[in-house]
Amino acid sequence: MAIHFYEKGQLSSGFHGWQVTATLRGKRYQKYFSLIPPASAIPNEFWHRYQETRARYYDARWSARSAALKYIDALETNHPNTRPCRGVGFRGITMGITTGERIDQERCYFSVNEPGNPVRFFITKDCTLSQAWEQAVDHWGEVFDIRPKDIEMKRKHPVGPSAFKALRKQLNEHEGYNISVEALHDVYAEQRAQIERQKASEQTQGEVTEDDLLGWYASLKQEISEYQNR
């Protein structure tokens, strides 16, 4: 957005007054507000104030529109500079996999890319993919001043394990890395647990609840402990 004032005689066209320009999603807009009154009965001073007010109004209007469009684009599209398979569908968060000489140094993470202060949220045995996602989205919302309802919307739609699988393939096949499949172990932990719960439910025909299974597990753990202490 820009607003320019041209003095009388400054332009060869003879125009003098305000020019307001804006570029919104690649389309250029402009308006001119001449200081030549449309009728001689209109006082020059009045017309000057009127045209200046109109020019500043359009400049503010287009600035607000630009800010709104940038916010919408940030929520709905990856940044143009996002590298392949790193995007999560909106700007400010990307995915990554750390590398190292040992397999245990390979870990998947979400990165909140605050300029000058990026923060990583790792997926581990103690922090599931969903938990890491929620932590990353909450931090993203704070540092980028995102509306609470938009933060909540993103929290409800986490990136799936297949996205990290695709990232590993991209790194190994196109970027010269050799990341082991073990790097995805913690990423798929929730999915494996869900499959096991589904299998258990099918085998017991729904007669055994998750609370029952937890109770049996606690009892078995207690029995093992008592046996070891004999």
Salt bridges, closest charged atoms under 4 A:
GLU45 OE2 - ARG49 NH1 3.25
GLU52 OE2 - ARG56 NE 3.27
ASP73 OD1 - ARG25 NH2 2.76
ASP104 OD1 - ARG102 NE 3.05
ASP126 OD2 - LYS125 NZ 3.35
GLU134 OE1 - ARG155 NH2 3.69
ASP138 OD2 - ARG155 NH1 2.76
ASP150 OD2 - ARG147 NE 2.79
GLU152 OE1 - ARG155 NE 3.71
GLU175 OE1 - ARG83 NH2 3.21
GLU175 OE2 - ARG86 NH1 2.63
